[in-house]
Amino acid sequence: MIVYGVALLSGCMLAGLILGEALGALIGVEANVGGIGISMILLILLSERFKRKLNLESASGKGIAFWSAMYIPVVVAMAAQQNILAAFTSGAVAIVAGSGAVILSFIMVPLLCKLNKTD
């Protein structure tokens, strides 16, 4: 059922927004810090867990796969709302944080691929 995919997506989105706001308050920034990324990570982890539990050919599995794929355009739309110009002109922290996230992602992809191999 597609409803399970919608429920999973919305639950991850709400959890990410709440955790991002809490993280922002914790570090003293009046903004959502990493909520979109947290949502994405939760969605990936939970959808993989449910894909193993549910048969992918079932309606539930297809619903989860569909909404997992639909999340990428949602993330792009949410990221477009952020004021990138203000972040870059306010200091080097945004550049360092963004570059660090990209470098960490490049490092993690091969490691995750090695962990996921089933020989």
DAUR-V121996 format. One record per residue. N is the residue number from 1. RES is the residue in three letters. PHI is phi as a letter, one per 30 degrees, with the letter a starting at -180 (999 if undefined). OMEGA is omega as a letter, one per 20 degrees, with the letter a starting at -180 (none if undefined). Layout:
n;res;phi;omega
N;RES;PHI;OMEGA
N;RES;PHI;OMEGA
This chain:
n;res;phi;omega
1;MET;999;r
2;ILE;d;a
3;VAL;e;r
4;TYR;d;r
5;GLY;d;r
6;VAL;d;r
7;ALA;d;r
8;LEU;d;r
9;LEU;d;a
10;SER;d;r
11;GLY;d;r
12;CYS;d;r
13;MET;d;r
14;LEU;d;r
15;ALA;d;r
16;GLY;d;r
17;LEU;d;r
18;ILE;d;r
19;LEU;d;r
20;GLY;d;r
21;GLU;d;r
22;ALA;d;r
23;LEU;d;r
24;GLY;d;r
25;ALA;d;a
26;LEU;d;a
27;ILE;c;r
28;GLY;i;r
29;VAL;c;r
30;GLU;d;a
31;ALA;a;r
32;ASN;d;a
33;VAL;c;r
34;GLY;i;a
35;GLY;d;a
36;ILE;d;r
37;GLY;d;r
38;ILE;d;r
39;SER;d;a
40;MET;d;r
41;ILE;d;r
42;LEU;d;a
43;LEU;d;r
44;ILE;d;a
45;LEU;d;a
46;LEU;d;a
47;SER;d;r
48;GLU;d;r
49;ARG;d;a
50;PHE;d;r
51;LYS;d;r
52;ARG;d;a
53;LYS;d;a
54;LEU;c;r
55;ASN;d;a
56;LEU;d;r
57;GLU;d;r
58;SER;d;r
59;ALA;d;r
60;SER;d;r
61;GLY;d;r
62;LYS;d;r
63;GLY;d;r
64;ILE;d;r
65;ALA;d;a
66;PHE;d;a
67;TRP;d;r
68;SER;d;r
69;ALA;d;a
70;MET;d;a
71;TYR;d;a
72;ILE;d;r
73;PRO;d;r
74;VAL;d;r
75;VAL;d;r
76;VAL;d;r
77;ALA;d;r
78;MET;d;r
79;ALA;d;r
80;ALA;d;r
81;GLN;d;a
82;GLN;d;a
83;ASN;c;a
84;ILE;d;a
85;LEU;d;r
86;ALA;d;r
87;ALA;d;a
88;PHE;d;a
89;THR;d;a
90;SER;d;r
91;GLY;l;a
92;ALA;d;a
93;VAL;d;a
94;ALA;d;a
95;ILE;d;r
96;VAL;d;a
97;ALA;d;r
98;GLY;d;r
99;SER;d;r
100;GLY;d;r
101;ALA;d;r
102;VAL;d;r
103;ILE;d;r
104;LEU;d;r
105;SER;d;r
106;PHE;d;r
107;ILE;d;a
108;MET;d;a
109;VAL;e;r
110;PRO;d;r
111;LEU;d;r
112;LEU;d;r
113;CYS;d;r
114;LYS;d;r
115;LEU;d;a
116;ASN;d;a
117;LYS;d;r
118;THR;b;a
119;ASP;d;none
